[in-house]
Structure formats: structure tokens, C-alpha cells
Amino acid sequence: MSTHTTKGVLGDATIGELEAELRGTVVRPGDPEYDEARAIWNAAHDRKPALVVRCAGTADVIRAVEFARSQDLLVAVRGGAHSIAGFSTCDGGIVIDLSAMKGARVDPVQRRVVAQPGLTWADLDRETQAFGLAVTGGLVSTTGIAGFTLGGGVGWLVRRHGLSSDNLVAADVVTADGRLVHASAEENPDLFWALRGGGGNFGVVTSFEYQLHPVGPQVLAGLIVYPLAEARQVITGWRDLTAEMPDELTTLVNLTTAPPLPFLPEEVHGTRIVVIAGMYAGAIEDGETAVRPLRTLGTPIADLMGPMPYLAMQSLLDPLWTRGAHNYFTSAFIEPSDAAIDAVTRLHLTTPTPFSELHMHHLGGAYGRVPADGTAFSKRDASVLCNVIARSPEPTGFDEHTAWARETREEMARHGDGAMYVNFTGDAAEDKVRASYPEAVHDRLVQVKDKYDPTNLFRLNQNIRPSRAR
């Protein structure tokens, strides 16, 4: 059989030559594992690549990049396959699949870890927690480390230790010309700056080196659930408390629908609720003091805030975010004024499915102390990130759900400066790129793109187009 590319026909012999040079494998249409190999976490994107290259190591990545360039193939790079916007798959091109590259080497003395891009946060957390160490990871532990880090990375340690990308100290990158380049503050510092927030625009990262921090193994963390009737009171009280919260405490408000879980009274199942979720990255007794005011914001339906393993908190939400649903996430950095709280409370009543949510993440702390020009992730002055999530198990009506999310994001954006979080932009479009990066940052990213990917081989992302593509 043959598969089609932008140049015409890509024959079996051509693919066979590629396969012979790999330690990994190539999956093509018609192979028994093709449908499994092409599927990603977000079922909203049902794409059919010409081939999936399952890389076993850096040499395979280099060969896959060279092959894609020589055959003029559209390139999708896949780590954990959680890309909400569908960047980890494509139609008619090549998927460079890194999911088998799961090595991790922890140095507990220097508090560093060198990690390969196929790791999920569950994988990496297990390795680092063996030494009582961690770095800011995703709120859902099945998320891959790679795309999450390159776009910033907001998690339960963001106020104590900054973004995941703030803790990146070095990376190995296969660039568009097939070179392996090391990026750090000392070596290729322009690329290092761009990797921390600039997404997958500049190459395929085959190794991430992170600074680790003492965390756990026990933390004070969990959820406090309040009724819808107290939503405005609870959110306003939470907003007022954030002004004095210690850096060790990261919290968010989740406006959602109560799932049928045993810790919630049966009568609230399927009703709208307000959840305060948080984690204290410090001594348990200090955490008890810090979270006490969160328990008095209203009349709790359930209080599940208490000591638990860090690994448990990292995976607490996993059962609610399994693969195979249709998802559209978007975002806006906002200031939580009374008007913003009125808006988010009202919009909570319009969520199109029981699985759709509005989140308000408290930022500041270590996140806000990074200089705006220190990394490509430059939005350091906002106090709250509002995420808008449309989610449905079924495709029916999902276009309308997506429209709701876009309209809701636009309304919430009026309570900030219009900026959005690059990892939660929903889809690829020029307006999303412009909302993710201020003009000066964007111009600097273009300079890095011109140097490392002048032909825009890596364009399935919030794309920074090189000068020649304009």
C-alpha cells in the first residue's frame, strides 16, 4: 500500500528504508495497531497520519526529522498525547511519537532530574518522590511532561516553585536540520529562553533537565465542596484570602457539576457546585493553619482537605479526566474583581454539559517573581488564570459546546488584558498566538525561530512563523 504526502506518493520502499534505520518502529495505515497508534487523549481530533514513527531514542528522532524534511511531510510531535488543540496528531503527515522514551535519572544530591519526553507526570513524580523531591507538574498526572513544560506548566507547586518551565535548567533539542543542540543558560541561551514558554516551535526536545525541590512525601491537600447557592460568597471570600496566602499554598476555584462519588451526598449528584482545591507545600501543621479559613467560606457539603501523599494529590483528579472524551480548553488571565466574580458565577450556570467547568487558579508567589523577560512565558503580573473547559463524552453537539467556551473566554477576558495561557488556547490561530505573547516577546521568538527552524517544519503548535513564511 502507499500513503499520500504533500509531494505525492510515499511508497512502501521509502518507508521501509526509514524503518530499517530505526531502533523503534513505524506504524502505517492498514497495520493492526494503526488506530491505536494514531489516537490521542482528546477524541475531538480524529486524524489519520501517513505514518507514526515510534522512537526508541534520540537517534530515531533525528532520523524521523530528516525523513520528514526530505519528504516534505507535515510533522506532529507526540509526548503524552494530551494536546488539547490536537497538535500531537495530523492528517497525511508524520507523527514523531516519543511515548516510549521514558528514561529518568535523579540526582538527589544536586536535586536534579534528567527526563525523557515520553514520561507522564505520574511517571516522573514516582521517580522524584523516591527521594522526597518534586517539580511543578500537571493537575492530571496522565499529562505528558513535554508539551506541558514547553508551554509553561501550571500545577500545585506554582506559587511555591514557579512554573514547570521556570524549573527547566537544560534541554537537548533535535532541530529542523537534524542537529542535536544543548540549550541552557550558558549554551544556546536564546533557544533556552524560547523553550520556556514558546511551545514546540523550535525542535523536538529529547531530554529535559529540571531543578527539583523538597516536597512531601506527605502534604496537606484536597478539596472543600460548597453548594451553588453560596458561589459568590465563597469565591469572594477566597479572593480576599489570596491576598495573604503564603507561597506554600496554591489554590483554585472549580465551578463544576457534582459527580456521583461516594464522598458527596447523593442528593447533590448532578447539581452544580463550587469546589476549593489546594495544596500546601510545607509542614503539615503549618498547612492546617493556612487552609483553616478556606473551611469557613460557607457551609461545606464535603471537606476532603487533609494530609495525603503528594503522589495521591497529583493523581486525585485523574478518574475524572480519562482519555476518549471530546475536549476544548481555553483561558484568560484576569483580575478577580467583583464584576469578574459576578461574571464567572453567572457563566457557571450556562455550562453545556455536566463535564464542563470553569477554573480560577491563584497565581503570584514564585510564579510572579520571575522577570517578565526572563522566559518566553512573560505573563507574570496577573493574579488569576481562568480556564474555560468544554468537555463531553460524545461528539454530538460538541461544536455548540466549543462555541460556548469561546464566548465564555471572551467575556472573562474583558476582566483582564486579553492575554491567554499558551497551553490552553483551544486551537491554532493567529489571534491565539498574539493573545499568548506580547509583541516584544513574539518578535524575539521570531528571531529564535528564524535561527533554528527557518522553514517552519515544526508548525503544529501555537505557531511562531519565521520571517520567510510571512
TILO-207480 format. One record per residue: x, y, z of N, C-alpha, C in turn. Coordinates in steps of 0.001 Angstrom, whole numbers, plus 500000, padded with zeros to 6 digits. Layout:
XYZXYZXYZ
...
***
This chain:
500853498816500000500000500000500000500890501236500000
500327502364499647501078503613499691500272504646500430
500963505645500927500301506740501639500664508039500960
499799509025501075499987510271500346500637511330501216
501506512098500629502188513214501285501963514456500458
502546515559500907502407516793500149503178516736498838
504089515778498685504824515635497433504193514612496493
503194513865496963502596512863496109502490511545496828
503195510537496327503069509204496864504327508828497625
504129508368498849505220507886499686505137506371499676
506055505706498985505933504284498760506417503442499918
506043502163499874506462501220500899507975501113500969
508634501168499806510094501040499796510736502199500539
510188503418500356510732504593501037510558504473502542
509381504047502957509127503869504384509981502729504931
510135501679504115510961500558504542512399500963504805
512934501861503991514294502363504207514388503096505540
513365503894505848513339504582507139513298503568508269
512417502597508170512233501621509238513507500838509514
514259500546508463515489499775508619516542500524509423
516416501839509486517406502662510184517011502980511627
515874502472512080515355502812513406515530501663514386
515687502009515671515515501019516742514040500855517059
513287501916516852511857501869517084511124501302515895
509843501616515785509006501020514743508228502093513996
507749501692512824506889502549512013505521501889511904
504473502650512148503108502164512012502456502917510858
501833502152509931501228502742508753499729502425508708
498972503156507897497574502788507693497476501336507223
496548500622507803496391499219507466497056498284508445
498038498769509197498652497939510231497646497702511351
497702496528511999496721496228513051496692497257514178
497839497840514482497908498790515594497729500244515168
497373500477513893497317501846513385496322502711514144
495105502235514352494092503059515021494510503393516447
495134502435517125495636502722518482496785503711518431
497652503577517419498838504437517317498481505872516964
497387506076516232497048507435515811496153508164516817
495573507426517769494634508033518710495362508870519755
494733509969520167495278510803521232494235510945522336
494636511577523427493769511704524602492468512421524270
492559513479523475491397514297523152490725513758521893
489572513109522064488881512483520940488271513490519973
488337514773520290487839515788519366488668515841518088
489859515247518115490757515262516959490958513838516464
490281513506515379490348512169514796491114512278513483
492423512194513553493277512431512397493891511129511898
494335511153510640494905509962510008496263510302509384
497319510157510179498655510427509653499084509373508633
500022509740507768500571508797506804501412507735507493
502069508096508568502822507136509355503092507690510739
503249506766511682503618507086513055504963506427513319
505961507240513660507282506719513991507397506655515503
507445505449516035507586505253517475509071505190517803
509571506302518298511011506448518502511463505728519773
512599505048519668513187504382520829514272505226521479
514754506255520808515807507092521362516067508286520479
517059509074520850517367510321520143517738510072518687
518485509001518409518874508713517031517642508521516146
516604507883516684515363507713515921514699509057515655
514740509946516625514143511268516444514869512019515328
516193511975515356516972512648514315516600512100512939
516528510787512827516209510183511525514784510537511106
513844510573512041512465510913511699512361512362511217
513079513255511862513078514656511439513692514787510047
514808514112509814515435514157508491514497513612507421
513813512536507739512881511937506796511715512879506504
511162513473507525510044514403507340510458515575506458
511650516083506711512123517214505911512345516803504453
512950515650504234513260515214502869511999514906502071
510944514454502753509695514095502078508643515205502148
509018516341502721508100517482502843506809517086503548
506967516376504667505821515904505435505449516887506537
504161517037506767503689517744507943504104516949509181
504611517636510204505167516972511383504314517266512608
503915516193513295503305516301514621504229515592515601
504469516214516743505334515631517767504469515246518953
504616514000519404503766513483520473504609513010521648
504252513512522835504833513008524069503777512227524822
503006512940525672501928512297526411500609512258525661
500539512924524492499352512924523618498151513624524240
498391514556525181497293515288525812496969516604525111
497666516930524062497481518229523419496000518523523171
495488519516523885494070519863523766493746520312522345
494662521060521741494421521595520405494699520576519302
495140519369519666495354518329518676496678518388517959
497663519090518539498947519244517862499756517951517796
499379516936518574500153515697518606499667514667517593
498879515112516617498482514248515518498246515110514283
498033514472513132497843515231511899497231514324510837
496756514931509790496278514193508620497368514177507560
497713512974507078498603512842505932500067513085506168
500454513393507413501853513668507709502474512583508562
503483512957509310504213512035510167504023512426511628
503732511458512463503718511659513911505025511113514463
505813511984515060507039511557515735506645511277517177
506473510002517489505908509551518760507042509244519736
507091510010520819508155509888521817507724509108523044
506536508525523012505947507962524228506728506788524807
507560506133524000508376505024524514509665505501525182
509975506782525057511211507327525630510909507788527061
511085506895528012510627507121529385511755507066530414
512970507322530009514059507290530975514050508487531907
514495508276533163514622509367534144515802509051535051
516653510039535266517804509875536151517797510996537183
517605510625538439517513511598539527518864511711540221
519298512941540444520476513219541266519966513849542555
519811513064543620519218513613544841520124514596545570
521428514552545300522362515471545959522237516872545344
522283516926544018522149518213543331520693518624543143
519781517711543477518338517938543301518023518282541844
518420517378540992518159517498539557517593516172539038
516850516269537954516421515067537255516554515331535756
517089514350535044517127514375533586516062513402533108
515104513902532335513912513127531996513678513137530494
513266511983529968512941511883528553511488512293528300
511173512651527046509889513312526758508674512405526741
508844511086526808507694510199526835507090510025528209
507737510574529233507239510447530599505955511249530803
505054510681531573503934511457532099504348512006533461
503508512873534017503822513380535357503725512280536402
502857511307536196502798510169537119504132509426537122
504699509218535932505999508535535826507093509317536547
507174510613536234508271511413536782508116511605538283
506889511828538740506669512018540172507094510787540975
506835509601540439507249508388541154508767508339541321
509492508728540288510950508705540350511481509732541348
510953510942541308511492512003542159511018511872543604
509796511360543815509297511208545180510007510101545945
510708509232545257511533508229545949512602508907546794
512903510168546462513905510949547194513278512160547889
511940512198547967511263513329548600511399514619547826
511475514519546505511684515683545644510585515771544596
510380516974544059509375517168543020509642518472542288
508989518605541139508964519850540372507508520064539972
507134521291539705505752521603539347505282520744538185
504225519961538410503678519081537386502215519364537143
501621518580536270500241518808535881499241518419536949
498044518996536867496972518664537806496366517302537512
496595516798536304496196515447535920497476514699535597
497739513619536319499072513024536249499324512220534989
498286511978534167498494511297532899498985512240531804
499058513521532103499591514503531163501084514270530965
501565514421529735502989514292529460503765515493529949
505041515266530272505860516362530790506259517338529694
506338516895528444506995517674527397506209518907526987
505025518702526394504239519851525963503843520742527121
503545520132528257503184520876529466504295521855529838
505537521383529841506671522228530219506942523309529181
506920522942527905507270523901526861506276525051526780
505027524817527211504038525883527207503919526634528515
504714526276529518504671526940530821504569525939531942
503344525464532216503161524422533210502680524929534559
501346525005534747500741525450535996500286524227536785
500704524119538053500308522997538890500287523378540354
500215522369541220500049522606542658501280523224543314
502404523278542627503607523897543200503908525257542574
502963525803541793503282527001541018503596528205541892
502934528354543027503216529519543874504476529307544721
504775528066545031505962527783545843507226527733544999
507130527127543792508336526896542992508218527345541538
507152528044541202507023528564539847506486527533538866
506462527919537603506018527043536536506981525874536351
506504524840535707507398523755535315508548524300534472
508247525181533541509285525741532663510275526615533421
509854527220534532510779528020535339511848527143535965
511544525862536125512469524922536750513263524101535742
513096524404534461513898523758533428515282524402533416
516322523602533594517683524146533630518489523780532393
518021522826531601518714522467530363517812521560529546
518069521498528246517307520621527361518161520243526168
517948519031525661518538518603524395517449518656523337
517771519262522190516761519527521166517270519079519804
516449518304519100516719517997517694516064519092516862
516874519857516170516370520988515401515937520544514006
515379521483513244514790521154511950515804520610510952
517085520927511125518109520413510212518726519111510707
518141518507511755518604517215512234519769517267513189
520114518453513686521201518567514661520658518353516072
521504517813516942521172517740518365521867518894519060
521077519766519665521576521004520265521274520981521758
522240521398522560522017521523524006521691522974524319
520657523183525111520222524537525468520227524697526970
520856525759527426520901526094528851521201527577528955
521343528071530171521673529492530354523035529823529774
523916528825529685525276529053529205525461528678527743
524656527745527235524831527214525890523538527403525102
523653528104523971522464528444523171521376529081524042
521730530155524739520773530762525682519532531320525000
519629531691523732518437532178523028517392531077522886
517843529881522545516935528748522446516389528359523817
517228528406524826516798528078526183515700529025526641
515864530303526382514826531285526714513518530938526010
513591530594524731512389530348523937511675529067524341
512430528045524757511812526779525141510918526926526367
511217527885527217510460528042528464509240528941528221
508265528350527514507018529056527237506698529198525776
507675528936524895507466529119523457506879527918522751
506559526857523500505937525683522904506902524878522060
506332524060521163507139523147520353507619523733519052
507824525032519010508158525721517770509577525479517268
510486525024518108511907525155517784512625523824517594
511911522718517758512528521420517581511864520384518461
512442519192518465511934518091519282512840517944520490
512312518189521677513110518070522900513200516587523272
514421516086523351514625514670523683515092514473525116
515375515565525831515792515453527228515501516760527944
514853516652529104514563517801529959515351517632531254
516047518665531672516694518640532985516020519681533874
515477519207535001514740520074535914515477520230537234
515291521407537843515643521609539236514518521026540090
514883520233541094513901519633541991513893520339543343
512835520101544104512668520752545401512138519739546415
512485519900547677511912519013548700510399519200548788
509667518139548571508204518156548633507748516794549156
506860516796550132506290515549550631507276514726551438
507059513409551523506054512659550755504604512927551167
504373513466552393503022513849552809502853515360552639
501691515767552136501356517181552018499959517381552587
499618518621552863498263518976553285497533519431552025
496524518679551599495917518942550304494518518363550233
493807518715549168492489518132548949491465519131548450
490190518843548742489057519594548215488090519969549324
487476521136549168486341521535550005485211521899549061
484064521260549236482941521404548302481850522255548936
481407523282548192480351524184548653479167524148547688
477965524496548159476782524482547293476752525679546344
476040525521545253475909526580544258475363527856544866
474431527746545788473791528931546358474794529853547038
475942529325547448476945530124548146478113530498547229
477942530337545918479056530504544987479707531881545092
478903532931545026479508534258545028480199534538546360
479570534163547430480157534349548766481482533599548892
481505532359548433482704531531548553483836532086547692
483531532444546447484584532930545556485117534272546032
484217535148546490484670536449547004485547536261548239
485139535375549135485942535106550314487298534516549959
487289533595548992488561533021548518489451534108547940
488884534979547102489639536091546516490281536956547600
489520537254548632490062538097549699491178537391550462
491045536074550640492083535315551347493384535234550557
493295535233549225494505535070548420495506536199548645
495027537344549085495938538475549308496977538175550378
496653537265551306497559536961552411498048535516552405
497736534755551393498137533354551383499650533212551279
500244532285552034501676532034551903501985531367550569
503216531531550114503613530932548833503445529421548825
503552528807549983503442527345550038502055526840549635
501051527709549704499672527303549433499240527746548038
498939526769547197498369527020545871496934526520545876
496006527367545445494590527003545444493939527360544113
492808526755543873491973527129542737490516526952543113
489661527674542400488213527501542476487776526736541244
487009525686541445486468524906540330484944524974540390
484349525607539396482896525641539277482500524504538356
481850523499538907481638522251538189480291521649538563
480051520436538085478857519673538432479272518473539267
478574518238540347478963517175541274478884515806540607
480002515082540561479956513716540015479375512754541048
478966511573540627478378510599541566479458509852542347
480143510580543218481227509999544005480744509747545434
481271508723546101480734508334547416480930509365548520
481904510259548370482126511242549432481167512430549334
480337512474548288479340513537548159477953512973548425
477116513705549150475749513238549390475019512981548068
474233511935548044473560511546546804472675512652546258
472124513462547146471199514493546682471895515612545894
473226515730545994473914516774545225474489516233543926
474454514920543724474964514363542476474233514986541285
475007515460540311474418516062539129474010517507539273
474268518107540441473960519525540636475238520347540548
475073521629540259476249522499540167476785522809541565
478107522816541679478770523049542956479972523961542749
480542524391543869481777525182543865482796524437544713
483953524186544148485000523430544839486218524317545046
486721524350546273488034524940546551489021523781546643
490007523772545767491045522737545775492384523402546071
493241522691546785494518523300547101495518522323547666
496768522789547726497842522005548320498817522938549011
499251522530550196500239523285550949501570522537550859
502563523155550264503874522538550067504804522931551209
504542522375552384505348522669553574504922521750554698
505255522139555918504925521311557075503408521171557223
502973519964557546501539519673557653500855520605558647
501490520818559822500855521651560835500700523094560357
501678523588559608501548524933559044500445524971557989
500332523877557240499283523797556244497894523819556855
497736523131557999496444523138558682496026524563559032
496980525346559490496691526743559821496342527538558570
497089527302557495496899528083556270495551527822555614
495074526560555658493823526239554958492585526429555823
492776526675557121491619526773558019490584527796557535
490997528985557092489978529943556633489189529470555417
489770528577554608489047528071553442487850527220553837
487881526716555062486807525857555543485601526645556040
485753527951556144484687528778556726484099529758555715
484312529507554432483809530414553406482315530271553188
481759529179553650480331528911553512479985527689554332
479025526928553838478585525702554507479061524506553689
480189523873554067480746522813553223479796521623553068
479679521144551847478996519881551577479914518724551940
481199518908551666482201517897551981483537518590552178
484301518128553148485629518669553428486629517520553337
487364517496552248488341516440551991489753516981552004
489975518054552759491289518669552888491994518060554090
493149517455553859493877516835554962495205516277554494
495960515640555372497245515048554984497042513917553979
497852513896552959497838512812551975499188512774551260
499528511656550651500773511615549880500730512597548708
501860513213548429501946514097547265501508513358546001
501914512101545852501525511326544684500008511181544594
499339511078545731497883510960545730497238512256545257
497767513396545706497212514666545267497432514878543777
498601514479543308498903514644541888497965513827541000
497449512740541493496585511877540684495121511935541119
494785512832542047493444512876542624492360513078541577
492644513881540554491638514225539551491648513286538352
492593512369538291492735511504537115491447510776536723
490688510219537690489488509462537290488448510300536547
488494511623536727487528512500536059488001512933534679
489267512626534331489855513135533097490486512002532285
489704510967532050490174509839531267490155510180529776
490922509443528995491015509710527560489731509277526863
489510509843525674488390509423524853487218510375524809
487214511407525669486159512417525618486546513504524617
485573514332524274485812515495523412486052516704524311
487158517395524063487583518485524942487930519736524152
487578520875524719488047522166524220488346523033525430
489605523409525593490030524247526719490472525599526173
490098526651526837490626527968526518490819528726527834
491320529957527780491756530595529020491859532104528883
491931532754530033492168534201530099492796534519531449
493833535333531426494377535871532672493495537038533095
493036537010534336492084538017534787492490538571536154
491850539657536514491891540157537879490529539869538504
490489539268539694489217538801540262488416539908540936
488017540892540162487186541972540678485795541436541009
484998542270541669483617541878541948482878541579540647
483146542385539608482487542168538316482916540840537706
484190540483537839484668539210537311484029538040538050
483894538182539358483259537115540147481783536989539785
481112538114539571479722538055539111479627537320537779
480563537622536881480536537012535546480768535511535611
481785535081536352482102533651536384481003532869537096
480386533480538095479282532823538788478080532650537863
477791533674537089476683533584536133476986532596535018
478204532613534505478571531737533403478590530264533825
478834530032535105478772528668535625477401528046535370
476367528864535363475008528367535158474740527997533703
475664528362532799475447528122531368476286526975530830
477066526299531689477923525213531199477089524196530421
477556523781529231476714522997528330476605521515528659
477528520976529456477476519558529839477874519438531305
477539518340531955477947518153533351479454518029533530
480180517865532426481628517678532485482384518969532163
481659520031531860482274521317531531482474522139532793
483571522891532831483960523549534078484560524918533823
484605525706534895485339526973534945486299526909536129
487563527212535875488575527198536935489143528596537132
489435528926538367490155530156538685491386529764539508
492569529822538880493820529445539527494468530678540149
494791530591541417495529531666542076497003531564541704
497577532662541218498979532699540803499788533488541831
500747534282541388501586535035542316502656534155542929
503212534602544052504283533853544689505490533738543785
506106532556543765507296532335542945507005532577541468
505821532239541019505421532482539629505591533958539262
505155534837540145505160536262539846506503536937540031
507467536233540631508777536858540868509774536625539736
509411535837538748510273535651537584510168536901536707
511269537492536303511190538683535447510412538395534165
509640539367533715508800539168532537509617538814531308
510866539278531233511704538972530076512643537796530333
512452537107531463513349536006531805513088534743531021
511853534553530582511466533389529788510449533837528748
510166532959527776509149533285526779507759533359527395
507570532709528536506323532851529292506445534136530098
505830535192529604506109536524530150504969537110530966
503835536423531052502675536977531754502816536689533248
503474537597533958503804537364535368503047538263536334
502238539182535822501608540161536705500158539832537044
499563538847536375498167538506536662498077537711537947
496987537876538666496828537146539917496000535881539753
495215535788538657494340534634538473494344534217537006
494410532911536783494219532334535457492862531651535440
492006532076534512490678531473534361490706530508533180
490468529240533453490373528237532400488911527895532143
488560527825530864487204527506530431487259526157529729
486506525175530217486616523804529733485263523314529245
485200522994527954484034522312527389484433520854527180
483673519940527769484018518518527715482757517688527607
482807516686526733481654515808526544482137514423526144
481512513377526674481897512027526257481547511741524802
480608512498524238480105512222522895480360513409521968
480485513123520651480705514216519698479457515042519415
478279514492519671477031515190519359476960516534520087
476767517580519317476651518916519901477950519564520302
479093518948519981480343519490520514480713520835519875
480284521082518646480531522398518043479877523497518880
478667523219519373477983524200520215478688524349521559
479212523253522095479959523327523358481209524191523187
481885523996522050483087524785521755482740526265521621
481636526547520959481209527944520819480949528558522185
480342527790523098480133528290524464481463528638525116
482452527773524971483749528020525607484411529270525045
484341529443523750484949530627523135484260531908523601
482936531868523619482190533061524049482455533361525522
482549532314526334482816532498527758484209533060527974
485175532553527233486539533084527332486580534583526971
485854534951525928485859536363525523485254537241526609
484214536755527264483615537552528341484571537666529526
485202536555529907486133536617531032487366537447530689
487784537432529434488970538193529025488781539689529218
487529540135529254487274541561529474487634541986530898
487876541021531766488291541328533138489806541224533305
490501541232532185491960541269532164492399542033530931
493595541711530442494111542419529273493987541599527995
493244540496528041493045539668526864494050538556526692
495078538518527540496121537502527402495580536126527765
496163535095527156495757533736527439496977532846527652
496739531693528261497774530715528604498023529838527383
499268529793526917499567529143525644499178527670525636
499215526985526764498812525577526797497306525385526711
496547526435526990495078526361526957494556527447526023
494783527246524732494280528205523752493196527603522877
492942526316523013491835525674522317492154525196520927
492730526077520106493043525716518732494149526625518225
494609526331517029495693527107516437495124528219515572
495498529426515864495060530566515070495957531747515424
496094532650514481496980533791514698496560534611515903
495229534763516111494784535564517248495147534893518571
495202533549518595495593532840519812497065533067520116
497893533078519071499323533332519254499529534745519782
498843535688519186499003537090519606498500537304521033
497494536535521437496991536651522809497903535946523807
498784535070523320499678534324524195500995535049524458
501390535933523547502699536579523664502598538072523376
503122538916524257503214540339523948504070540555522700
503919541694522077504586541944520795506098541790520886
506714542331521928508175542249522039508634540809522218
507884540035522989508221538621523182508040537868521865
506956538139521168506711537483519882507837537778518900
508261539027518833509340539396517909510635538657518263
510902538507519534512094537776519962511976536295519627
510781535744519768510556534348519398510749534141517898
510342535104517091510551535011515643512046534932515335
512857535697516035514304535651515808514868534264516110
514376533644517195514833532291517532514327531296516497
513088531451516060512522530583515023513326530691513735
513700531895513340514491532097512126515816531341512194
516368531243513380517681530606513554517578529081513564
516558528540514215516510527095514442515493526362513557
514505527060513020513514526420512153513034527418511106
513923527855510200513564528922509259512507528522508235
512306527202508000511292526767507034509971526389507691
509887526522509011508663526232509770508267524760509655
509256523877509758508956522445509782508059522105510968
508345522727512116507562522482513331506501523575513456
505374523317512830504315524337512789503009523889513426
502937522642513881501756522218514623501950522589516087
501584523807516407501742524413517723501063525783517650
501143526540518735500768527956518596501922528594517829
501763528648516536502917528785515650503523530177515615
504811530209515875505630531399515644506179531282514239
505596531986513319506026531842511930507359532548511695
508305531871511022509577532523510722509391533635509696
510387534484509585510264535656508742509939535298507296
510550534231506775510353533894505376508946533350505103
508218532972506148506863532442505973505809533527506073
506218534768506221505267535864506408504848536472505077
***
